[in-house]
Amino acid sequence: MGINFTHFKYSFVLLVLLLIGQSFNNVYAQTERKISGNLLDNTNQPIIGASVAVKGSTKVTSTGTGGSFSISAKTGDKIVFSFLGYETKELTVAAASTYQVIITEASSSLTDVVVVGYGKSTRKALTSSISTVKGDDLNKGAISDVGQMLQGKVPGLNITRSGDPNRNAAIIMRGASTLREGAQSPLFVIDGVVGADISIIAPDDIASIDVLKDAAAAAIYGNRAANGVIMVTTKKGVAGQTQIAYNGYFGVENVSNRYEMMNADQLRAFLAKNNSALTPANDKGANTNWQDEVQRSDAMSQNHNISLSGGTEKTTYNASVNYFNQQGIIKTSGLDRFIGRVGVEQKAFNDKLKLSFNLSNSVSNADLVPYRNTILSQMLTYLPTAPVRNPDGSYFDNLVQTSYYNPVSMLENGKENLKTKNILGNLSANLKLPFGFTYDINVSYQNTQNVYGAFYNSIYTSRYNNVRNTPDPPANPTFVSLVGQNGVALRNAYQNTNKILETYLTWNKKFGDHDINAVVGYSYQQSLNNDGFQATSTNFPVNEVGYNNLSLGNPYAVSDFRVNFNPDVIYQEILMISDFARVNYNYKNKYLIQGSIRRDGSNVFGKNEQWGYFPSVGAAWNIDQENFLKNQNVIRSLKLRGSYGIAGNSLGFAPLTTKLIYGQVGQFYYNGSPREGAYGAIQNENPDLRWEKTATTNLGVDFGLFGGRLSGSVDWYNKRTTDLILTFDVDQNLYPSGQLTANVGKLSNKGIEVVLNGTPVITDSFSWTTGINLARNVNKIITLSDSRYNIDNRLTITPDGAGQSGATLQILAPGQAIGTFYTFNYAGKDANGVSQYYDAAGNIKTQGLLNKTDYYILGNAQPKALVGWTNNLRYKNFDLSIFMRAVLGSKIMNVTRADLFRPSTAQFTNIPVEVENESVADFNSYKYSSRFIENGSYLRLDNATLGYTFKKGLIPGVNSLRIYTTANNLFVITGYKGIDPEINQGGIAPGVDTNNFYPKTRTFLFGLNVSFN
């Protein structure tokens, strides 16, 4: 047998290498040892589940019972301790083998990290106005909308929401900056994805929210930042042992307030006193409380969130699933939603490269209320003497009366449903380059699919085929005709797709006392909207078919039925391209200067104005760094800052907005008789249409006193919007069509914001922290005209109540705020008990008043001040948080109450108990006027939560365990006589209660937070 010397050679080399490696291991073992100890917070409470890692290695563990840890390391190694909500701590291993490590909780101090556009900054280095709310400080409760989570938490953010789980909150930042409906919402940025849908994020997954309020902070987002920017940062994985957490609650909701309408006995007594009576068709001997019949006595809600996170120093991951279900207080309504989310971060090339991938998917199923506001109206006005059903089980209806419908029948014989699937994926890479450069690239894809179905059965097509529908203001009531028979069904499916690529280069460099941070980048976004179709059908064999089987209908047997393909929804392709740059300069951490500019291009504006420029500049002085404040113990931090910037607003525009469009305009006549359809211009071209621009000046001061026990800020701002986009009538001798969309008008918002945070008491067993914020904004329309176009004042909102045809409620006029009430001025009653009003000359009249001619300016809906007050108390293992919110000085036009003030027609529609002393001879009792403009101020106890955290380490394998109970909307102190004073403050018609009062609820929750290792 021969010897293979080649194999022998390689075997000998391998043996030598193994021996050398073993000798190194022996040396390594001699110098490496076990390092152990405990990790505590600044109140000496152990931290369980924190990541413990040896920097520059793959060795990672986590703290256990009592905060204990144990890890192998050598002298000189750095051990890194990190835990969500706490500052990262590094320990350099010395001669000792046992250590007690203190980690401090992240606070809202000036050293906090703040997320800004395309980067991060410390609060101390900011020159602009940015508010931060940590995830644990957001509002708690059965909340389906992130807007509601921020209510009262950020000064200058005016958020209003109804009790409907399927309606998003209206969010207005520092006053409305546009006169276009639906174009006032801030821009949301989720983990760097611009314009992402906030409903795709579960509340439990939010780590923090940074609100960029002034233009200097927001201008880096250019054409979409005029309404402010809300940056949402989600929770990330932390290196260490795998953590599993569950957060969940069950809740019960009840109506918090209702109108006190007359019952059957009260109504009969009122009519008898006034020599009147019910008709036999209406007096069926019943005593029906229609509010009880339409509303649930108890609405249930639940939320369950399971998260998984962990990883190594190189790779971290997190994943979560969330299930949310909320019944609406109106029967048949509710929301069912599932959200799944996964995120991975990977470091490579000696931590020079970091790759991040996030994928979120939400699926929601919303049961809507058909003809919602009409049902709410009929719930109040339908006579209590009428039953819900006839003796044979069919629904009762008095079809002789017009605009009079059984609300329970409408609710149960119609169905509307909206299913939404929303997926968001984003991939980002961060590469550290030489000389202080880093390069980032972010790619994201979002797809939203909406499938809507509506079915109105044969009762609708036979009884309610011409229903008076009352939409939310500023839209006016209309009669909706359901053409068809034996039921009508509608089905549509549309999807929107957004593709975004953003790439930017950052330079961070320190030259002695000089710090420079510079960013230059590029953004590309393509949006494809309304890709889908709609179809309708009628004449179904049975009522149980619904909207899922349109083919079972026989529409061809109904001669006047036409399939509705939804011509109002137009497919759109929107393209936006941007370049941006920003420079921050810091000298000795004392003097700060920032400048930025963004250049945006979009295909939605005129061909001559497709590019816009949005600059900003800011400066700040950290006075506390000066020598004259070094040797004192009162002022911990003090900063003065000022900024100016310009941002744009492109919301609500499609590529066809500026184009000349032809369409059908009627019929042409030949020899005196109509012939074929006539076509002509239905939209004028405007090649000069450009972005609305909002310029903001902001001056502010930040301070911290008495070792940080008291801190706060004060901001003053001046927002001025120019180039308002309005559609107005034009002379058809000069233009092909009768209307033109152009840049006309200016708008102003000025205000002040104050924030105070304090820790009055802190001991080992008890602490109390409190914070209050206050904001005041003054809104004013400067002009609605320019040198080219002269636009008249605009009268808005025509509720069109019986006997009030043509009456309007508000005016858009120079010198006035959005939401200014313009209506009749009430002057009490005359000797005969008839309501009187002032005419334009100041004379008191009961008759002969003219709409518009005799109107008066009577205040506006916008509040004079917004206040939020938070208190957090801790006693040993108990915690209590109380949050109160106030709106001061707002006005509400209570159209709902005005339409109920009809004593002379009480035999046909029900009236409130408060009307029992009104005279039936008062034919003016219900007239829209200052009589029904009420003070909308209120103080609400929004949230109170009491929790108990069990002793750490009590149950093996359980890191933390907390039980709690939460009460939402415990009470409201207000003089408002409607259901609730929180009436929508968004849009161009704020503060109008016109049957759009979906009742608010009082909620009691019982919840559990638990995490495992």
SULLIN-V756939 format. One record per residue. N is the residue number from 1. RES is the residue in one small letter. PSI is psi in whole degrees, 0 to 359 (none if undefined). OMEGA is omega in whole degrees, -180 to 180 (* if undefined). Layout:
# SULLIN-V756939
n: (N/N)
res: (RES/RES)
psi: (PSI/PSI)
omega: (OMEGA/OMEGA)
This chain:
# SULLIN-V756939
n: (1/2/3/4/5/6/7/8/9/10/11/12/13/14/15/16/17/18/19/20/21/22/23/24/25/26/27/28/29/30/31/32/33/34/35/36/37/38/39/40/41/42/43/44/45/46/47/48/49/50/51/52/53/54/55/56/57/58/59/60/61/62/63/64/65/66/67/68/69/70/71/72/73/74/75/76/77/78/79/80/81/82/83/84/85/86/87/88/89/90/91/92/93/94/95/96/97/98/99/100/101/102/103/104/105/106/107/108/109/110/111/112/113/114/115/116/117/118/119/120/121/122/123/124/125/126/127/128/129/130/131/132/133/134/135/136/137/138/139/140/141/142/143/144/145/146/147/148/149/150/151/152/153/154/155/156/157/158/159/160/161/162/163/164/165/166/167/168/169/170/171/172/173/174/175/176/177/178/179/180/181/182/183/184/185/186/187/188/189/190/191/192/193/194/195/196/197/198/199/200/201/202/203/204/205/206/207/208/209/210/211/212/213/214/215/216/217/218/219/220/221/222/223/224/225/226/227/228/229/230/231/232/233/234/235/236/237/238/239/240/241/242/243/244/245/246/247/248/249/250/251/252/253/254/255/256/257/258/259/260/261/262/263/264/265/266/267/268/269/270/271/272/273/274/275/276/277/278/279/280/281/282/283/284/285/286/287/288/289/290/291/292/293/294/295/296/297/298/299/300/301/302/303/304/305/306/307/308/309/310/311/312/313/314/315/316/317/318/319/320/321/322/323/324/325/326/327/328/329/330/331/332/333/334/335/336/337/338/339/340/341/342/343/344/345/346/347/348/349/350/351/352/353/354/355/356/357/358/359/360/361/362/363/364/365/366/367/368/369/370/371/372/373/374/375/376/377/378/379/380/381/382/383/384/385/386/387/388/389/390/391/392/393/394/395/396/397/398/399/400/401/402/403/404/405/406/407/408/409/410/411/412/413/414/415/416/417/418/419/420/421/422/423/424/425/426/427/428/429/430/431/432/433/434/435/436/437/438/439/440/441/442/443/444/445/446/447/448/449/450/451/452/453/454/455/456/457/458/459/460/461/462/463/464/465/466/467/468/469/470/471/472/473/474/475/476/477/478/479/480/481/482/483/484/485/486/487/488/489/490/491/492/493/494/495/496/497/498/499/500/501/502/503/504/505/506/507/508/509/510/511/512/513/514/515/516/517/518/519/520/521/522/523/524/525/526/527/528/529/530/531/532/533/534/535/536/537/538/539/540/541/542/543/544/545/546/547/548/549/550/551/552/553/554/555/556/557/558/559/560/561/562/563/564/565/566/567/568/569/570/571/572/573/574/575/576/577/578/579/580/581/582/583/584/585/586/587/588/589/590/591/592/593/594/595/596/597/598/599/600/601/602/603/604/605/606/607/608/609/610/611/612/613/614/615/616/617/618/619/620/621/622/623/624/625/626/627/628/629/630/631/632/633/634/635/636/637/638/639/640/641/642/643/644/645/646/647/648/649/650/651/652/653/654/655/656/657/658/659/660/661/662/663/664/665/666/667/668/669/670/671/672/673/674/675/676/677/678/679/680/681/682/683/684/685/686/687/688/689/690/691/692/693/694/695/696/697/698/699/700/701/702/703/704/705/706/707/708/709/710/711/712/713/714/715/716/717/718/719/720/721/722/723/724/725/726/727/728/729/730/731/732/733/734/735/736/737/738/739/740/741/742/743/744/745/746/747/748/749/750/751/752/753/754/755/756/757/758/759/760/761/762/763/764/765/766/767/768/769/770/771/772/773/774/775/776/777/778/779/780/781/782/783/784/785/786/787/788/789/790/791/792/793/794/795/796/797/798/799/800/801/802/803/804/805/806/807/808/809/810/811/812/813/814/815/816/817/818/819/820/821/822/823/824/825/826/827/828/829/830/831/832/833/834/835/836/837/838/839/840/841/842/843/844/845/846/847/848/849/850/851/852/853/854/855/856/857/858/859/860/861/862/863/864/865/866/867/868/869/870/871/872/873/874/875/876/877/878/879/880/881/882/883/884/885/886/887/888/889/890/891/892/893/894/895/896/897/898/899/900/901/902/903/904/905/906/907/908/909/910/911/912/913/914/915/916/917/918/919/920/921/922/923/924/925/926/927/928/929/930/931/932/933/934/935/936/937/938/939/940/941/942/943/944/945/946/947/948/949/950/951/952/953/954/955/956/957/958/959/960/961/962/963/964/965/966/967/968/969/970/971/972/973/974/975/976/977/978/979/980/981/982/983/984/985/986/987/988/989/990/991/992/993/994/995/996/997/998/999/1000/1001/1002/1003/1004/1005/1006/1007/1008/1009/1010/1011/1012/1013)
res: (m/g/i/n/f/t/h/f/k/y/s/f/v/l/l/v/l/l/l/i/g/q/s/f/n/n/v/y/a/q/t/e/r/k/i/s/g/n/l/l/d/n/t/n/q/p/i/i/g/a/s/v/a/v/k/g/s/t/k/v/t/s/t/g/t/g/g/s/f/s/i/s/a/k/t/g/d/k/i/v/f/s/f/l/g/y/e/t/k/e/l/t/v/a/a/a/s/t/y/q/v/i/i/t/e/a/s/s/s/l/t/d/v/v/v/v/g/y/g/k/s/t/r/k/a/l/t/s/s/i/s/t/v/k/g/d/d/l/n/k/g/a/i/s/d/v/g/q/m/l/q/g/k/v/p/g/l/n/i/t/r/s/g/d/p/n/r/n/a/a/i/i/m/r/g/a/s/t/l/r/e/g/a/q/s/p/l/f/v/i/d/g/v/v/g/a/d/i/s/i/i/a/p/d/d/i/a/s/i/d/v/l/k/d/a/a/a/a/a/i/y/g/n/r/a/a/n/g/v/i/m/v/t/t/k/k/g/v/a/g/q/t/q/i/a/y/n/g/y/f/g/v/e/n/v/s/n/r/y/e/m/m/n/a/d/q/l/r/a/f/l/a/k/n/n/s/a/l/t/p/a/n/d/k/g/a/n/t/n/w/q/d/e/v/q/r/s/d/a/m/s/q/n/h/n/i/s/l/s/g/g/t/e/k/t/t/y/n/a/s/v/n/y/f/n/q/q/g/i/i/k/t/s/g/l/d/r/f/i/g/r/v/g/v/e/q/k/a/f/n/d/k/l/k/l/s/f/n/l/s/n/s/v/s/n/a/d/l/v/p/y/r/n/t/i/l/s/q/m/l/t/y/l/p/t/a/p/v/r/n/p/d/g/s/y/f/d/n/l/v/q/t/s/y/y/n/p/v/s/m/l/e/n/g/k/e/n/l/k/t/k/n/i/l/g/n/l/s/a/n/l/k/l/p/f/g/f/t/y/d/i/n/v/s/y/q/n/t/q/n/v/y/g/a/f/y/n/s/i/y/t/s/r/y/n/n/v/r/n/t/p/d/p/p/a/n/p/t/f/v/s/l/v/g/q/n/g/v/a/l/r/n/a/y/q/n/t/n/k/i/l/e/t/y/l/t/w/n/k/k/f/g/d/h/d/i/n/a/v/v/g/y/s/y/q/q/s/l/n/n/d/g/f/q/a/t/s/t/n/f/p/v/n/e/v/g/y/n/n/l/s/l/g/n/p/y/a/v/s/d/f/r/v/n/f/n/p/d/v/i/y/q/e/i/l/m/i/s/d/f/a/r/v/n/y/n/y/k/n/k/y/l/i/q/g/s/i/r/r/d/g/s/n/v/f/g/k/n/e/q/w/g/y/f/p/s/v/g/a/a/w/n/i/d/q/e/n/f/l/k/n/q/n/v/i/r/s/l/k/l/r/g/s/y/g/i/a/g/n/s/l/g/f/a/p/l/t/t/k/l/i/y/g/q/v/g/q/f/y/y/n/g/s/p/r/e/g/a/y/g/a/i/q/n/e/n/p/d/l/r/w/e/k/t/a/t/t/n/l/g/v/d/f/g/l/f/g/g/r/l/s/g/s/v/d/w/y/n/k/r/t/t/d/l/i/l/t/f/d/v/d/q/n/l/y/p/s/g/q/l/t/a/n/v/g/k/l/s/n/k/g/i/e/v/v/l/n/g/t/p/v/i/t/d/s/f/s/w/t/t/g/i/n/l/a/r/n/v/n/k/i/i/t/l/s/d/s/r/y/n/i/d/n/r/l/t/i/t/p/d/g/a/g/q/s/g/a/t/l/q/i/l/a/p/g/q/a/i/g/t/f/y/t/f/n/y/a/g/k/d/a/n/g/v/s/q/y/y/d/a/a/g/n/i/k/t/q/g/l/l/n/k/t/d/y/y/i/l/g/n/a/q/p/k/a/l/v/g/w/t/n/n/l/r/y/k/n/f/d/l/s/i/f/m/r/a/v/l/g/s/k/i/m/n/v/t/r/a/d/l/f/r/p/s/t/a/q/f/t/n/i/p/v/e/v/e/n/e/s/v/a/d/f/n/s/y/k/y/s/s/r/f/i/e/n/g/s/y/l/r/l/d/n/a/t/l/g/y/t/f/k/k/g/l/i/p/g/v/n/s/l/r/i/y/t/t/a/n/n/l/f/v/i/t/g/y/k/g/i/d/p/e/i/n/q/g/g/i/a/p/g/v/d/t/n/n/f/y/p/k/t/r/t/f/l/f/g/l/n/v/s/f/n)
psi: (126/158/128/97/333/314/322/319/311/328/321/317/318/320/317/316/321/319/319/316/320/324/321/320/323/317/317/317/331/331/335/143/172/125/127/173/202/143/123/158/183/0/17/22/136/146/117/135/9/152/135/117/144/118/134/7/181/6/118/139/190/158/146/212/133/12/14/150/157/128/149/132/165/163/131/343/154/126/127/126/127/144/138/128/0/156/141/138/136/135/125/122/124/211/330/156/353/134/148/118/132/127/135/145/139/133/179/33/176/353/359/150/133/135/124/177/122/46/188/162/157/151/330/337/4/146/0/179/110/128/140/134/120/157/322/343/357/157/141/156/187/80/124/354/131/329/318/331/336/356/124/357/336/120/137/354/107/109/128/145/142/183/1/119/346/14/130/153/148/125/119/123/118/41/151/136/17/160/17/129/135/13/27/356/146/163/129/136/116/113/40/354/114/131/18/151/119/339/353/353/128/142/324/344/0/124/318/160/125/125/112/108/322/164/333/326/323/342/341/343/4/247/358/13/4/333/12/168/134/113/121/124/125/165/143/162/150/134/139/191/147/132/132/129/146/129/129/160/159/142/156/130/139/153/129/338/154/159/140/91/158/140/182/317/318/320/316/320/320/314/319/320/331/24/44/171/163/153/152/329/339/334/94/15/9/168/76/128/100/334/321/325/329/328/149/145/325/126/132/149/152/153/133/129/123/128/152/129/160/203/191/183/336/326/126/155/157/147/150/153/139/134/127/133/129/122/137/153/340/128/147/352/154/174/132/124/140/133/128/143/140/142/140/137/133/129/146/170/57/42/15/333/132/122/135/137/130/137/124/144/129/143/118/150/106/121/115/164/116/138/51/304/329/318/319/321/311/331/329/324/341/137/136/345/356/141/164/319/156/166/332/3/349/160/136/141/139/96/357/323/140/149/43/107/142/113/329/320/316/321/318/347/1/153/131/136/140/119/132/130/129/119/136/121/137/140/129/151/135/119/124/125/168/163/27/11/146/148/130/143/131/130/129/154/128/132/125/125/125/127/115/139/141/137/125/114/191/336/322/311/342/332/325/37/3/67/138/112/134/92/171/146/150/2/146/155/147/162/122/119/123/93/123/186/156/39/149/136/148/141/130/157/122/152/148/139/132/129/127/134/124/135/137/152/130/140/119/121/139/124/93/246/4/129/133/131/122/142/135/134/181/143/139/128/131/126/127/113/149/43/101/204/171/149/156/162/168/179/63/152/325/161/344/0/312/196/2/343/73/330/344/348/166/72/338/344/353/110/323/9/135/137/132/111/12/68/346/343/120/134/135/142/115/131/130/131/135/149/143/156/148/142/130/131/133/122/113/24/20/312/124/136/137/142/143/161/144/138/117/142/140/148/2/348/174/151/339/352/41/354/141/154/134/95/165/156/145/156/153/155/114/91/331/346/354/151/328/355/12/315/59/159/8/308/114/321/146/124/138/139/153/148/160/136/164/130/162/171/116/13/144/18/143/162/339/358/326/3/154/120/137/147/183/130/23/212/151/155/142/121/37/2/147/143/238/169/137/141/142/184/129/355/133/153/144/92/352/10/130/179/144/143/135/117/131/129/131/128/133/163/134/142/153/130/158/53/23/2/335/128/167/189/157/129/139/137/158/108/132/117/130/169/39/138/119/151/129/165/142/163/122/356/340/337/148/323/166/357/152/139/121/169/107/128/162/152/145/143/126/143/176/143/136/134/132/128/135/159/86/325/134/119/181/328/345/139/152/118/145/150/140/140/145/138/141/133/139/116/141/134/123/311/154/16/167/194/340/320/139/111/131/163/147/123/130/158/109/89/333/41/160/130/8/35/134/353/134/166/328/165/141/111/148/139/352/159/158/134/18/128/134/98/190/148/114/138/29/201/153/186/337/5/20/134/140/161/155/137/184/332/358/2/148/127/155/339/168/7/146/132/139/310/322/21/156/150/124/48/180/166/343/135/151/335/147/134/137/136/119/137/129/123/142/128/110/245/3/144/143/127/138/127/127/149/140/144/126/136/9/157/147/130/109/77/323/314/321/316/342/346/69/70/333/347/27/343/352/328/147/158/157/158/327/347/355/337/5/150/135/347/352/91/355/5/328/1/132/125/183/342/329/11/112/160/119/12/146/158/122/130/95/320/134/124/128/124/161/126/121/156/133/139/5/320/124/134/350/118/313/151/122/135/151/162/139/139/128/143/52/318/160/127/116/158/1/137/3/190/314/140/355/78/145/124/4/174/191/8/60/157/30/117/97/72/23/38/42/119/140/158/160/125/140/122/151/120/169/134/123/142/148/153/none)
omega: (-179/179/179/-176/179/178/180/-179/-178/178/179/179/-180/179/177/180/178/178/178/179/-180/179/176/179/179/178/-180/-179/-180/-176/179/-179/-179/177/-177/179/-179/176/-177/172/-174/172/178/173/-179/176/-178/177/179/179/177/-174/172/-175/178/179/178/-178/-179/173/178/-179/-179/-178/-179/-178/-175/176/177/-177/-180/-180/179/174/-178/176/175/177/-176/178/179/180/-176/179/-179/177/176/-177/176/178/176/-177/178/-177/-177/178/-179/-176/168/-172/178/178/-174/-180/177/-178/179/-179/-178/179/179/175/-179/177/176/-180/177/176/178/180/169/-179/-180/-177/-178/172/-174/-176/179/176/-179/175/177/-178/-179/-178/178/179/-180/177/177/-171/180/-172/-178/178/180/179/-178/-176/176/-175/-176/179/-180/-180/-178/-175/177/-178/177/178/-178/-179/-178/176/177/177/171/-176/178/-178/178/177/-179/-178/180/175/179/179/178/-177/-174/-174/175/176/176/176/-177/-180/177/180/-174/176/180/-180/-174/-179/-179/-177/175/-180/-179/-179/-177/176/179/175/176/-176/179/-169/-178/-174/180/177/-172/-172/178/175/166/-166/-180/-169/-175/180/-178/-177/177/-178/-179/177/-179/-179/-179/176/180/-180/180/-180/-180/179/174/-178/175/172/-179/177/169/-177/176/-178/175/177/-177/-180/178/176/176/180/-179/170/-174/-179/179/-178/179/180/179/-179/180/179/-178/175/178/-180/177/174/178/-179/-178/-179/-179/177/-179/172/-172/171/-173/176/176/-177/-178/-175/173/175/176/174/-177/175/178/180/180/-178/177/-179/-180/-180/179/179/178/179/-179/-174/175/-178/171/179/180/171/-178/174/-179/177/179/173/173/-180/171/-177/-180/-180/178/-179/177/-173/176/179/173/-175/176/179/180/173/-178/176/-179/177/179/178/177/-178/175/178/180/177/178/178/179/179/178/177/-178/180/-174/172/-175/178/179/-178/-170/-175/177/178/177/178/-179/177/-180/-170/-178/-173/180/180/179/178/175/-178/172/179/-180/178/178/-179/177/173/170/-173/178/179/178/180/-177/-171/175/-174/178/177/178/-177/-172/179/174/179/174/-177/178/176/-178/172/-174/179/180/176/176/180/-180/177/178/-177/176/-178/178/173/175/180/168/-179/180/172/-180/176/-179/179/177/179/179/180/179/176/-176/177/177/178/177/-169/-172/176/177/-175/178/-175/-173/-177/175/-172/174/-177/-178/180/177/176/10/179/-177/-180/177/173/-177/-180/176/-178/179/178/-180/176/177/180/179/179/173/179/179/175/175/-179/176/175/-175/171/177/-180/-178/180/-178/177/174/-178/178/177/-178/-180/-174/176/178/172/-178/180/172/-174/-176/-180/178/179/175/180/175/-172/174/176/-178/-176/177/175/178/176/-179/176/-178/-177/180/-179/-176/-177/-178/-175/-176/-176/-179/-175/179/176/177/-175/-175/178/179/-168/-175/-179/175/178/-180/-180/177/-179/-178/180/-173/176/-176/169/-176/180/176/179/-174/167/-179/179/178/177/173/178/-177/178/177/-177/179/-173/-173/177/177/174/179/175/176/177/-176/173/-179/-180/-177/-177/-175/-175/177/-173/-177/178/178/-179/-174/-177/172/177/179/179/180/180/174/-174/-177/178/180/-177/-176/175/-176/-171/176/-173/-177/-176/177/179/179/-178/169/-180/177/-177/176/179/179/177/-175/178/180/-178/171/-179/178/-179/-177/-176/-174/-173/172/-175/177/179/-178/-178/179/180/174/-175/178/-177/174/180/-179/-180/-177/178/179/180/179/-179/176/176/179/175/173/-178/-178/178/-177/-179/162/-179/178/178/-177/169/-178/173/-176/175/175/-177/172/-174/172/178/180/180/177/180/180/180/175/180/171/-179/176/179/180/-179/177/180/176/-179/-178/172/-173/-179/177/-179/-179/170/-179/-177/-180/-179/-173/-180/-179/173/-175/177/-179/171/180/-175/-176/170/176/-178/179/179/-178/177/175/176/-178/173/-177/-176/172/175/180/-175/-176/175/178/174/-178/178/179/175/-177/179/174/179/176/-177/179/171/-179/179/173/-177/171/-175/-177/-172/178/-176/178/173/-176/175/-174/175/177/-177/173/174/-178/180/-176/-178/177/-179/176/-172/-174/-179/168/-174/176/-180/-179/178/169/-178/178/180/-177/-173/-179/-179/-175/-177/179/-177/178/-176/-180/179/-180/-179/-178/-178/177/171/-175/-179/-179/177/179/-176/170/-180/176/178/-179/174/177/-178/-177/179/177/170/-171/177/-180/-172/-173/-177/175/180/173/-176/172/-176/-178/174/177/-179/177/174/-175/-177/177/174/-180/175/-180/-180/179/-176/-179/171/-172/171/179/177/178/171/-175/179/179/-180/179/-179/177/-176/-176/-179/-176/-180/-176/177/-179/178/-177/-179/177/178/-177/-178/-174/179/177/-180/177/178/-177/-180/179/-169/-173/-172/177/-175/178/177/-177/170/-171/176/-178/180/176/171/-176/168/-170/-171/172/-178/176/-178/176/178/-178/-178/-178/-179/-178/180/-180/179/180/180/-178/-179/-179/173/-177/171/-177/173/177/175/-177/176/175/174/-177/174/-177/-174/177/-179/-179/-178/180/179/-175/177/-180/177/-178/179/-178/170/179/177/-179/-179/177/-170/-179/-167/172/-177/170/-170/174/-177/172/-170/-178/171/180/176/-177/172/*)
